[in-house]
Amino acid sequence: MGPPTRARYTMDKLGQIGHLLLTALIKARELSAAVLEPDLRQRVEELVKTTKGITEKIDVVGEATAKNGKLDRATVDAALDRILAAMKSVNDELDELIAKARS
């Protein structure tokens, strides 16, 4: 197989982001069932809002690109990189909260 195309690279990022989104929501669901201190519960709620906000932003970028094509690949790729980093951070923070909840 030849080198990966830019479209495949973008789809790989979207796949990673999708996986991280689902993972974050699963972790948040687990935490919502746990008995948490109020500050931890508030942080989980903030992380869920962040996750949902990221989902909406992905949808907007996709719609804007499909409708008018004014977003160039580099802009889209840079946005996806930032979203991917944000989702990794959210998942890391949820992992820390789960560890606290289990201890």
Secondary structure, 3 states (H helix, E strand, C coil): CCCCCHHHHHHHHHHHHHHHHHHHHHHHHHHHHCCCCHHHHHHHHHHHHHHHHHHHHHHHHHHHHHHHCCCCHHHHHHHHHHHHHHHHHHHHHHHHHHHHHHC
